Amino acid sequence: MNYSYKPKGVCPVNIEFDIEDGIIHNVKYTGGCNGNLQAVSRLVEGLPAEDVVSKLEGISCGFKGTSCGDQLAKAINEALGK
């Protein structure tokens, strides 16, 4: 199923991804640091959603208190109903 999330406190304006049988696919950020976000997207491709959340949740970017990875974790948790 396809999900869309409006991140807060980071440069990207949208995160889209699929979860199929608990597995993350097709993560796409709109905006932000293109190279770094492509890397994040490729690194999480095919991983269990719960594993992605446990690896990325709580990462901060400078003084922001969140990061693009942390926002992806929040998006996944929301998609999973947590």
matplotlib code that plots the C-alpha trace (Angstrom):
import matplotlib.pyplot as plt

x = [0.0, 1.3, 1.7, 2.4, 3.6, 4.3, 7.4, 7.9, 11.1, 13.1, 13.8, 11.8, 8.1, 6.9, 7.8, 6.2, 6.7, 5.1, 4.7, 4.0, 3.7, 5.6, 8.5, 9.5, 9.7, 9.9, 10.9, 10.8, 11.5, 10.4, 12.9, 15.9, 19.4, 19.0, 22.1, 21.7, 18.0, 18.6, 21.1, 18.6, 15.9, 18.2, 19.5, 16.0, 14.6, 13.5, 13.9, 11.2, 9.3, 10.0, 13.7, 13.8, 12.0, 14.4, 17.4, 16.2, 14.0, 15.4, 18.2, 18.6, 20.1, 21.9, 19.7, 16.4, 15.6, 14.6, 16.0, 14.9, 15.5, 13.6, 10.7, 10.6, 10.4, 7.5, 5.8, 6.2, 4.9, 1.8, 1.3, 1.5, -1.1, 1.3]
y = [0.0, 3.5, 6.1, 9.8, 11.9, 15.6, 15.8, 18.5, 20.3, 19.1, 20.3, 17.7, 18.6, 15.0, 11.4, 8.6, 4.9, 1.5, -1.2, -4.6, -7.5, -5.4, -4.6, -1.1, -0.2, 2.8, 5.5, 8.9, 12.2, 15.5, 18.2, 18.1, 16.9, 14.8, 12.6, 11.8, 11.0, 8.8, 6.9, 6.6, 5.4, 2.7, 1.5, 0.9, -0.7, -4.3, -4.0, -4.8, -1.7, -2.3, -2.6, 0.7, 2.4, 1.0, 2.2, 5.7, 6.8, 9.5, 10.6, 14.4, 16.8, 19.6, 21.6, 20.5, 17.7, 15.5, 14.4, 13.1, 9.6, 10.3, 11.7, 8.5, 6.5, 8.7, 8.2, 4.4, 4.3, 6.4, 4.0, 1.0, 2.7, 3.3]
z = [0.0, -0.8, 1.9, 1.8, 4.8, 5.2, 7.4, 10.0, 10.9, 7.9, 4.3, 2.4, 1.9, 1.3, 1.8, -0.2, 0.3, 0.0, 2.7, 1.3, 3.8, 6.3, 3.9, 2.8, -0.9, -3.2, -0.6, -2.4, -0.7, -2.4, -1.6, 0.7, 0.1, -3.0, -2.7, 0.9, 0.6, -2.4, -0.2, 2.7, 0.2, -1.2, 2.2, 3.5, 0.3, 1.1, 4.9, 7.4, 8.4, 12.1, 11.4, 9.6, 12.4, 15.0, 13.0, 12.2, 15.0, 17.2, 14.8, 14.9, 12.3, 14.0, 16.3, 14.7, 17.1, 14.1, 10.8, 7.4, 8.7, 11.9, 9.9, 7.8, 11.0, 12.1, 8.7, 8.9, 12.5, 11.3, 8.4, 10.8, 13.0, 15.9]

ax = plt.figure().add_subplot(projection="3d")
ax.plot(x, y, z, "-o")
ax.set_aspect("equal")
plt.show()
